[in-house]
Amino acid sequence: MHRKPFIKTVAVLLAFTLLLTLVSASAAAAAAYERPVRFAVAADVHLRLPDEDLPLYYPESELYYSCWGSGNQTHEATGLLLETLARAEENGAEFVLLCGDLAHDGAEPQHRYFASLLQGFEDASGIPVYVIPGNHDYYKSTPTQFREYYNAFGYGEALAADDKTASYTADLPGGYRLIAIDSNVPGKDGDGLDERLFAWIEAQAAAAAADGKTPIAMMHHPLLEPIPYAGLLMKDFIVRDHEAVAERFAQWGIPYVFTGHEHGNNITSFTGSNGATVFDILTTSLNSYPMEFRMAELSEEGMKVNMERIESLDPVYIPPGYNDAQRAAIAEDYTAYSLGFFKFSVAKKIERVIAPEFIKDALGVDSGALADAVDIVMPLVTEALNMPFYADEGESVAALAAAAGAELPPSDYGSLMDLITSLVAVVYRGGEDLPAAKAPESRIFLVALNTLLKYILAQTGNRVSADSLNRIFGVLGFDRIDMIDLYRWNRTYVPGAKNSYAAAEAALAPLLNKFLVDDSVPDRDAVLIPSGPEAGAGSGFGAFLRKLKAFFEILTDMLKKLFSFGGEPAEC
């Protein structure tokens, strides 16, 4: 029996069904984009109350005695926050996102004061602010309390809220929907994303799509590695199983995630198995070098982001306990002061990590041969880190390198500690572009590190075994690198010692490059264009035409098969 009339009817119905589906999909996609929208993003304000006492951590420093481990100027946070909000308004922001760690200690008075600053800004400007908690916000508060403190800044107008965390959603201008994710575990620094919360996020992304909205997310913990091996080196600073989590975000059609926590500027991308791109836009701490926030603009083409630096601080917001030297340094060059504050903080953190008691604790010993070895080696490490690079008289790294047949390139760096803290500042600033093959900093670092390792090992003499050295340097990150034994038995400066420089550079240069070169997405000023089947750029009339063309290609192929164009009629 011939059934071609039936087939033709089915083909026509299928064709029109496909067309209606494509038109509906295009209409929904077009609804997701209404107009460009500009907004500001800041993270990790770490605010203290203006009248809180200044801590005296390092009385030996005239300028930086009050700094703590991450280089945050917590007492200056009020002025930095108000300057950021004012600049956001000047730059045409339609809303502001704050990605957690609002209050340094998470205490109620800090939260109440922070909320009052935001309320004053909203009342004066009419620009809404949306917040999400960070780990510090829960040091002395709960999710329920946080939602109450900041009810006027996202929670009061939430479309949906998770009852077990401080996660919520809210509609934004321009056809976008914010999915604000509470990624914390109260009392811990690591993330708390779990299957229950993933189900909630997925449901909110689906609801946004059903409502014709493009979702953008913000949370405290970075979604992707800001630097290589961050998952190992800073396990509490990015989400666990980050690539698997990023795959979920790609599948759910969330193209942009704004994050904080790591106190650095970085933009990292991930492409899911469905071809969709997810961008993790990490923003530095507002009150730590380089003292910056982001301005962003979403449009049909994608998103433009750029950094805005705070280069001065209103004297009204300088802590009342600051001395004349501090006030003068801030007034003369606030960026230089902030860099010095940051580098001093990093140096003190390094000193704590290399202290003999810290190393013994890491090794699980307090007496015996290994503990004695720590007491011998670690003061030498401290001495080496602070040894002058160049000196007319006395020991210097340049002189030691020359004795070993190598040359320390000239520079303005005073010591290896000075160079290390400068490189850390580059990574935190974002846009790191110091390839080891080109940048003098990389060459200086490799020569100095090699020289000082040889110096340390030469000074130990026969007092420390090779096994103890390997275990100690393993704690410092040199986990049984073969060159440690090479240095151990070639610890004097003799002809041919420069061969160990070649070995060191071969071992260290690739690793150094990974930290100092970021050739993926620009971290500071960038244009981010999502890709994939459900990426945000697939909207508007152009997208409709592309889908219509695809429809006709499908229809033509279907008709050829059903009606055997160019061949014998099919029998059914």
Summary of the structure (lengths in Angstrom):
residues: 572
radius of gyration: 28.8
end to end distance: 7.2
largest distance: 106.0
contacts: 1933
relative contact order: 0.12
helix: 47%
strand: 13%
